[in-house]
């Protein structure tokens, strides 16, 4: 598994309710992305930074989403280019399902 942190500085602070509305407006398109296990929409407490934390089956699946067109879309929507950081994710503790998942 691969975890990816995507962040971008916002041109102006965004309230939590506004970020929730924006996130719900784009969430559906991530439901069937191949290889995506989970996506968390995130916003810093001061509303100046936003992004997502993604859990992927593989780096190849992640890279298939983060194309130049995707980056341009993010930049157009939020006013700045995203920063993308990849992490190996060997173990996930999932308290909702009561499971500990290890990378096979």
Residue pairs with C-beta under 8 A, 6 or more apart in sequence:
1 37
1 55
1 56
1 57
1 58
1 88
1 89
1 90
1 92
1 101
1 103
2 55
2 56
2 57
2 58
2 59
2 61
2 62
2 86
2 87
2 88
2 89
3 53
3 54
3 55
3 56
3 86
3 87
3 88
3 89
4 52
4 53
4 54
4 56
4 62
4 66
4 84
4 85
4 86
4 87
5 51
5 52
5 53
5 83
5 84
5 85
5 87
6 51
6 52
6 53
6 54
6 66
6 74
6 82
6 83
6 84
6 85
7 42
7 49
7 50
7 51
7 82
7 83
8 49
8 50
8 51
8 74
8 78
8 80
8 81
8 82
8 83
9 48
9 49
9 80
10 47
10 48
10 49
10 50
10 78
10 79
10 80
11 78
11 79
11 80
13 46
13 47
13 48
14 22
14 43
14 47
14 50
15 47
16 43
16 47
19 41
19 43
19 47
19 50
23 41
27 39
27 41
30 36
30 39
33 61
33 65
34 61
34 64
35 56
35 57
35 58
35 60
35 61
35 62
35 64
36 54
36 55
36 56
36 57
36 61
36 65
37 55
37 56
37 57
38 54
38 55
39 52
39 53
39 54
39 55
40 52
40 53
40 54
41 50
41 51
41 52
42 50
42 51
42 52
42 53
43 49
43 50
44 50
50 78
51 82
51 83
54 62
55 89
55 92
56 62
59 86
62 86
66 84
71 81
71 82
74 81
74 82
75 81
75 82
88 103
89 103
90 102
90 103
91 100
91 101
91 102
91 103
92 100
92 101
92 102
93 100
94 100
94 101
